[in-house]
Every structure is written in C-alpha cells, then in structure tokens.
Amino acid sequence: MGPDSALTRRALLSGGALFSLTGLLAACGQQANNEAAATASAAPSETASASAAASDAASASATPSPRVTRGYSGGSKAPDGEYRKADGYGPAQNVPKPRNEPAQYPENEDGMQSMMNNWLDAHNYGMQTGDCSYARMYMGKNTSEYKFYDYLEGLYKRGGWVIEGTDGYQQEGAFTFDAETKEYTLVTRHLWTYAIYVEPDGHTTTKKNTANNDDMCAFIFSFNNGYWKIVNTLSQRELIQKGILKK
C-alpha cells in the first residue's frame, strides 16, 4: 500500500500538495552511506530494495533518484539522551517514549483532554520511530488512524522514515455527548506543517499544509470502565454534511 492510499487521515484533513525532495536526499546519500555502513551491514533490511509500496510512492516523485542508505539524522549518531529530529540523513534519534499504557481518567472534559495529550505523545512517537504500538492502544481498530499506523510501521520496517510529520490539535467549540450512541464528540483544528515520507530507494512523498480551509476535524470517543478511547474521526467535509459545521 503506497502513501497516497494509506494516508487516509492526512488526505481527509489536509488535501496537501505533493513534491519531491530528491535533491536533498541525493546530496545527503553519500555521507549517509559512509556513516551508516556498520548499521547497513548489521541490518540489511534498512538498505533493501523498495517494496510494492515504494513503487506507489515513486509515482508521486517528479523524477527517479539514486538509492539512499538510511544513516543518522544530523549526519552522526547522537549521544544517548540527545534528541535529534529526522532529516535527509535519517530518522529521528532518542525520541522520548510515551506512556506504556493508557491511564484511567474521569468521565469529563478534563479527563478526555488528558487522554488526548497521552495519545498525541504516542502518535508523534510513532511518526518519528515507526513504533505505533503505544498509539494503537488509544484507537479503535476501524478508525482511519489505526489503518494509517499499518502503513507507517511498514515504511520504517523496510528502511524508510518520516521527516517532520508531528501533529497538534486545537479544540474548536463545545465537547458534546450523544445520549443515544453514548459517544462524545470533540471538534478540533488539525495543526501541522508538512510530512515527508522517505522510501529506502530515495523516493519521497510529501504532504504539505498549504490550505487553511480544510483543517477542521472531529474525534468521536467512547468511555468504559475509566478509560477513554477514540472510536472514529470525521473530516471537515463530513462535519459539514452532518450539520456540525457550516460551510
């Protein structure tokens, strides 16, 4: 599955433009080759040929590019405890781990916000490391976000990574409860800039937040035995169709 088919959530919430970072990655490639030689020999999967998903990503790039060996962000291995963001050299390093498991919170707005903060930490950890096991614990299996994690984990396993891509959300409007479905709804604004999905062969797919009229979305929650869970998400278009937002 390629990025365009897998990034359901981002496609719904952003409608971002695609462009290629072939030049940046080609320039970084040779140095990354030298600095990551030991890593590459120890873990050949990191320099494996692109999978079928990479072929999908290739169609989003303007031109073919040389193979890029995944090295270290910043051009070198970071000291233990030093966080480094992902870049053209490689994925983020020493990303702080989120909570090991969801916590119990009260069934009120403050409790929901506490859970959302924990989920967002876990989600952004997954974006930077490919380990989405923490984020999955907050998500229903039928949500687009849960399915997006399948793609994200696959990208990292085959030697790719993500540059930027971390998310934030700002509450917009009231936190509501539906007595019939026993579910809560939170309308938010999706705060993000861009995300670059780097395949192991150097091809990239980038989603960029160039529009400012499609960032509204909503999270649907359930609450059971002290635990909040995200059971669905709605795009801005769906919110308008349901009459929750005006055009």
C-alpha positions as CSV (number, residue, x, y, z in Angstrom):
1,M,0.0,0.0,0.0
2,G,1.5,3.4,-1.0
3,P,1.4,6.6,0.9
4,D,-1.4,8.1,-1.1
5,S,-3.7,5.2,-0.4
6,A,-2.5,4.8,3.2
7,L,-2.6,8.4,4.4
8,T,-6.4,8.4,4.6
9,R,-6.4,10.7,7.7
10,R,-4.0,13.2,6.1
11,A,-5.8,13.2,2.8
12,L,-9.0,14.0,4.6
13,L,-7.7,16.6,6.9
14,S,-5.2,18.3,4.7
15,G,-5.5,17.8,1.0
16,G,-1.9,18.8,0.9
17,A,0.3,19.2,-2.2
18,L,2.9,16.6,-3.3
19,F,6.5,17.4,-4.2
20,S,9.9,15.7,-4.2
21,L,13.0,16.1,-2.0
22,T,15.1,14.1,-4.4
23,G,17.9,16.7,-4.5
24,L,18.2,16.9,-0.7
25,L,18.3,13.2,-0.2
26,A,20.7,12.6,-3.1
27,A,23.1,15.2,-1.5
28,C,22.8,13.5,1.8
29,G,23.1,10.0,0.5
30,Q,26.8,9.7,0.1
31,Q,27.6,10.9,3.6
32,A,24.9,8.7,5.0
33,N,26.4,5.7,3.1
34,N,29.7,6.2,4.9
35,E,28.3,6.9,8.3
36,A,25.8,4.1,8.3
37,A,27.9,1.4,6.8
38,A,28.1,-0.6,10.0
39,T,24.3,-0.2,10.5
40,A,23.6,-1.3,7.0
41,S,25.8,-4.5,7.3
42,A,24.1,-5.4,10.6
43,A,20.6,-4.8,9.3
44,P,20.3,-5.4,5.6
45,S,16.6,-4.7,5.6
46,E,17.5,-1.0,6.0
47,T,19.1,-0.9,2.6
48,A,16.7,-3.4,0.9
49,S,15.1,-2.6,-2.4
50,A,11.8,-0.7,-2.4
51,S,8.7,-2.9,-1.9
52,A,5.5,-2.6,-3.8
53,A,4.6,0.3,-1.5
54,A,7.7,2.1,-2.6
55,S,6.6,1.7,-6.2
56,D,3.4,3.6,-5.4
57,A,5.5,6.4,-3.8
58,A,7.7,6.6,-6.9
59,S,4.7,7.8,-8.9
60,A,4.4,10.8,-6.6
61,S,8.0,11.9,-7.1
62,A,8.9,14.1,-10.0
63,T,11.9,12.2,-11.1
64,P,13.8,9.0,-10.2
65,S,16.6,9.4,-7.6
66,P,19.6,7.3,-6.5
67,R,19.3,4.9,-3.7
68,V,19.6,6.5,-0.2
69,T,21.0,4.4,2.6
70,R,19.4,5.3,5.9
71,G,22.0,6.8,8.2
72,Y,21.8,9.1,11.2
73,S,19.9,12.4,11.4
74,G,22.3,15.3,11.7
75,G,24.9,13.2,9.9
76,S,26.1,11.3,13.0
77,K,24.9,9.1,15.8
78,A,23.5,11.3,18.6
79,P,24.8,10.8,22.2
80,D,22.5,8.8,24.4
81,G,19.7,11.1,25.6
82,E,20.2,13.7,22.9
83,Y,17.0,14.1,20.8
84,R,17.5,14.8,17.1
85,K,14.8,15.4,14.6
86,A,14.6,13.4,11.4
87,D,16.2,14.9,8.3
88,G,17.6,13.8,4.9
89,Y,20.2,11.7,6.6
90,G,17.9,9.5,8.6
91,P,15.1,9.2,11.1
92,A,14.8,10.9,14.5
93,Q,17.1,9.8,17.3
94,N,16.4,9.3,21.0
95,V,12.7,10.2,20.8
96,P,11.2,10.3,24.3
97,K,8.9,7.3,24.9
98,P,5.2,7.9,25.7
99,R,3.3,6.2,28.5
100,N,3.5,2.4,28.5
101,E,-0.3,2.1,28.6
102,P,-3.5,4.3,28.8
103,A,-4.3,5.8,32.1
104,Q,-7.7,5.9,33.8
105,Y,-9.3,9.4,33.8
106,P,-12.7,10.8,34.9
107,E,-15.6,10.9,32.5
108,N,-15.5,14.6,31.9
109,E,-13.8,17.1,29.6
110,D,-10.6,17.3,31.6
111,G,-10.3,13.5,31.6
112,M,-10.8,13.4,27.8
113,Q,-8.1,16.1,27.3
114,S,-5.7,14.2,29.5
115,M,-6.2,11.1,27.4
116,M,-5.8,13.1,24.1
117,N,-2.5,14.5,25.4
118,N,-1.3,11.0,26.1
119,W,-2.4,9.7,22.7
120,L,-0.8,12.6,20.9
121,D,2.5,11.9,22.6
122,A,2.2,8.2,21.5
123,H,1.1,9.2,18.0
124,N,4.0,11.6,17.4
125,Y,6.4,9.0,18.8
126,G,5.1,6.5,16.2
127,M,5.6,9.1,13.5
128,Q,9.2,9.5,14.4
129,T,10.1,5.9,15.2
130,G,7.7,3.6,13.4
131,D,6.6,2.1,16.7
132,C,2.9,2.7,16.8
133,S,2.1,0.1,19.4
134,Y,1.6,2.8,22.1
135,A,-0.7,4.9,19.8
136,R,-2.8,1.9,18.8
137,M,-4.0,1.4,22.4
138,Y,-6.0,4.6,22.2
139,M,-7.6,3.9,18.8
140,G,-10.4,1.7,17.7
141,K,-9.4,-0.8,15.0
142,N,-11.8,0.5,12.4
143,T,-10.5,4.1,12.5
144,S,-8.5,5.5,9.6
145,E,-5.8,6.4,12.0
146,Y,-5.3,2.8,13.1
147,K,-5.0,1.7,9.5
148,F,-2.6,4.6,8.8
149,Y,-0.4,3.0,11.5
150,D,-0.1,-0.1,9.4
151,Y,1.4,1.9,6.6
152,L,3.7,3.8,9.0
153,E,5.1,0.7,10.6
154,G,5.7,-0.9,7.2
155,L,7.6,2.2,6.0
156,Y,10.1,2.0,8.8
157,K,10.4,-1.7,8.7
158,R,11.5,-1.6,5.0
159,G,14.1,1.1,5.8
160,G,12.2,4.3,5.3
161,W,11.3,7.1,7.7
162,V,9.4,10.3,8.1
163,I,10.7,13.9,8.3
164,E,8.6,16.3,10.3
165,G,5.0,15.0,10.4
166,T,4.2,15.5,14.0
167,D,0.7,16.7,14.8
168,G,-1.1,19.0,17.2
169,Y,-4.8,19.7,17.7
170,Q,-6.7,22.7,19.0
171,Q,-10.2,22.4,20.4
172,E,-12.9,24.3,18.4
173,G,-16.3,24.5,20.0
174,A,-18.1,22.5,22.7
175,F,-17.4,19.0,23.8
176,T,-20.7,17.2,23.3
177,F,-22.4,13.9,24.3
178,D,-24.9,11.9,22.3
179,A,-27.2,10.1,24.8
180,E,-28.4,7.7,22.0
181,T,-25.0,6.4,20.9
182,K,-23.3,7.0,24.3
183,E,-20.4,8.7,22.5
184,Y,-18.7,12.0,22.9
185,T,-17.6,14.4,20.1
186,L,-14.8,16.9,20.1
187,V,-14.4,19.3,17.1
188,T,-10.7,20.3,16.6
189,R,-8.4,22.1,14.3
190,H,-5.5,20.0,12.9
191,L,-2.2,21.8,13.4
192,W,0.6,20.7,11.2
193,T,3.0,22.0,8.6
194,Y,4.3,19.2,6.4
195,A,5.3,15.5,6.4
196,I,7.9,13.9,4.1
197,Y,7.7,10.1,3.7
198,V,11.1,8.8,2.6
199,E,11.3,5.4,0.9
200,P,14.5,3.3,1.2
201,D,15.2,3.9,-2.6
202,G,15.2,7.7,-2.1
203,H,11.8,8.4,-3.4
204,T,9.7,10.7,-1.3
205,T,6.1,11.7,-0.9
206,T,5.3,15.0,0.9
207,K,2.1,16.2,2.2
208,K,2.2,20.0,2.8
209,N,-0.5,22.0,4.6
210,T,-0.9,24.7,2.0
211,A,-4.7,25.3,2.5
212,N,-6.3,26.9,5.6
213,N,-9.9,26.0,4.9
214,D,-9.8,22.2,5.5
215,D,-8.1,21.7,8.8
216,M,-11.2,21.1,10.9
217,C,-12.0,17.6,12.1
218,A,-13.6,15.8,14.9
219,F,-12.8,12.9,17.2
220,I,-15.5,10.5,18.5
221,F,-14.9,8.9,21.9
222,S,-16.3,6.1,24.0
223,F,-15.8,5.8,27.7
224,N,-15.8,2.5,29.5
225,N,-14.6,1.5,33.0
226,G,-12.5,4.6,33.4
227,Y,-10.8,4.5,30.0
228,W,-11.4,6.9,27.1
229,K,-11.0,5.6,23.5
230,I,-11.1,7.2,20.1
231,V,-13.6,5.2,18.1
232,N,-13.9,7.4,15.0
233,T,-12.7,10.5,13.3
234,L,-14.6,12.9,11.0
235,S,-13.2,15.2,8.3
236,Q,-14.3,18.8,7.7
237,R,-16.5,17.7,4.8
238,E,-18.2,15.1,6.9
239,L,-18.8,17.6,9.7
240,I,-20.5,19.9,7.2
241,Q,-22.6,17.1,5.8
242,K,-23.7,16.2,9.3
243,G,-24.6,19.9,10.1
244,I,-22.0,20.1,12.8
245,L,-20.1,22.8,10.9
246,K,-21.4,25.4,8.5
247,K,-19.9,25.9,5.0
